[in-house]
Amino acid sequence: MKILFVVTSHDQIDDQRPTGVYFKEFGIPYRRLKEKGYELVVASPKGGKAPIDPKSLPDSEEWREEVAALENTVPLQQVTSESFDALFLPGGHGTMFDLPQNESLAQLLTELDAAGKVIAAVCHGPAGLVGAVRKDGTPLVKGKRVTSFTNEEEKAAQLDQQMPFLLESKLRELGAEFIGKANFTEHVEQDGHLITGQNPQSSEKIVQLVIETLEAKKN
């Protein structure tokens, strides 16, 4: 099994607010999938070192391997879908700025969706689904049961005015069946091969579901 992680290259919300990958949403899934023996590749729009949101930086040497995995990411335009069994989109506010309009990511998602491969996204990671369509041109999320960081969570984080759009609202506009739970509580939705998690608290649960889905495909 080979899994592609796609992380943000965007490191600023504005002059006062640095951003990037929210580490927990990358580190926990990366570790759990590595423990299963899957081959992992990390890509980003720009390639090279992916920024980590300073508010999410791990304070322990315990996460050294996962931090190192973000040091030299593959440029997204160099990635092809054929060799991957799943794609995982961690969050962080940076994703809201550089993933929705990324054509390479959109193409990967179209191809993976058509092949029935697992597509997973947590917190702001579903921003990467916004620009993706199915083979017939309809939005990838249309008619799908999904979740993400909610409008209420964005307001609670006091960043709703700084975002280019509100992710929950955008997913609803695209025709998704959006399901949100109470702020900052663990919540994951699965609709076929599409798996989404609401917030950082959902990082452990979403990767467990990804592993279960991938293992079921083996049998």
N, C-alpha and C positions, 0 to 999 in steps of 0.2 A: 504493500500500500504506500502511495506517495501523496503527500498533502502539500498544497500550496497555501502559504500565508501571504496575504496582501495587506501591508500596513501603509499608513500615511507618510508622506514626505514633508507635510506642512507643519511649520514650527511656531507660528504666531497667530493668535486670534486678533490682536491689535498690538500697538506699541507697549502696552502695559501687561499684556497677558501672553506668555509663552504657552505653547501647547505641543501636541505630538501624539504618539501612541500612549494610551492609558495602560500602563505596564501590566497590571494584574490580568487584563483581558487578553494579553498576548502570552505572558509568562506561564500562567496556569495551563491553558490549552497546549502550548508548545511542550511543556514538561510532560503532561499526561500522554500526549501522542508519541513523544519520544520514548517514554517508558514502554509503550506498546510495541515498539520496534519499527514504527512507520518511518519512512524516509521523508524528511521535511525540507522544504525550500521556502525562503522568505524573500518576497519581492516588494517593491515600492515604485511609485511613479517615477522618481528620479534615480533610484538605485543608490548604492553607497550607504552611508550611515543614516538610519532612521531616527528622528528625534523622539525622545521619551518625554511625556508631560512631566515637568518637575514635581508636580503635586503627587505623582504616582510612583516616583522613584523608589525602588526597593532599598531598604536600609541594611541589607545583609549580603555577605559574600555568598550566601546560600543560592542566590539567583544569578551567579556569575555566568553560567553557560547560556542562560536565556538572554541576558543583556548582550553577551558577545554575538548572539545570533542576529542582533539588530545593527551590528557594526558595519556589515558589508552586504547589503541587500542587492538582489538582482534587479536591474531595470525592467519594469513591467513589459515594455515593448519587445523584450527578448524572450518572453515566456510563451509557450504554446500549450494548449489545453490537453493534447492527446495523452500525455504521460501521467496525468494526475487523476487520482480517484476522488479527490475532494478539494474544495477551496474554503479557507477560513478567513473571515474579515474581523479582526479585532477592532475595538473602538478607540476613543480618544477624539477630542473635538477637532483635531486636524483633519480627520476623515471628511468632515462636512465641507471642507474647502477644496480638496484635490481629488476625491474619488468619484463624486457624482458625474462629472463631465469627462472622466478618463476613458478614451475610446478603446484602449487596449484591454482595460478591465471589463468594459461592456462586452467586447467580443469574446473574451474568455468565458464570461458568465453565460452568454447565449449558447456557446458551444457545450459547456458543461451541463447546462440545463437540458439541452436537446439530447445529450447522452445519458441523462438520468443520474448524473454524478451528484454527490452530496455538496450542497452549498450551505455554509453556516456563517452567521454574522451576529455579533453581540454588541449591545449598547448603541454607540454611534456607528458601528461597523455596517449596519444596514444602509447607511448613506451610500455605500458602494453599490447597492442594488438599484438605486434611483434611476441611473442612466441606462440600465440594462433592459433588453427586450427579448421576448421569445422569438423563435424562428419566423413566426407569423407577424411579427412587428408589434404585438401587444406588450405592455409593460410586464416585466418578469414577475412582479408581485401581484398583478391583477388577479383578483379572486382567491388569493392565497391568504391563509391565516398567518399573521406575522405579529411580532412585537419589536420594540426598540426602546431607547431612552425616550420617555414620554414628554409631552409638552409640560406637564406639571413638574416633572423632575428637572427639566431645563429651567423653569421659573425658580424652582427651589435652589438651583445652582447659581441663580442670578446671571445667567448667560443667554437668556432667551432673546434679548435685544442685540446681542453681538453675533448671532448666527446668521448665515445667509438665508436660512429657512428653518422652520421647525420640522424635525424629522417625522414625528408622528403625523403631523398635518400633511406632509408631502406623500407619505406612504398611503394615507387615506385618499388623497387626490388621485393617486395612480390606480386606485381601485382595490387596494388590499383590504382584507378584513382585519383591522387592527385590534389587538387585544392588549390592554395595559392593566397592570395591577397596582397596588399601593406603592407609593414612592420608595425606591431603594429596597424592595423585597425581591427575593429570588423568583424568577419567572422565565420560563422557556416555552416556546411554541414550536411544534413540528407539523408541517404540511407536506407530505410526501418526502422528497429529498431536500426540501428547504427547511432549515432549522435556525431559529432566531432567539436571542436572549435579550432581556430588557435593559440590563444595567451591569455594573461591575460585579454585583453580588451573584449574578447568574453565570459567572465564568466557569465554575466547577461543574455545574449541572449541564451546561450546553456541551462541554467537551465529553462528558459521560454519554450523552445522547448521540453525539457524533460517532464515538467509538462503538456503541451498540449498533448503530445503523450500518457502519462500515463492516463490522464483524458479521452481521446478518447477511450482507451482500456476498460474503465469502462462501456462505453455506448454501 
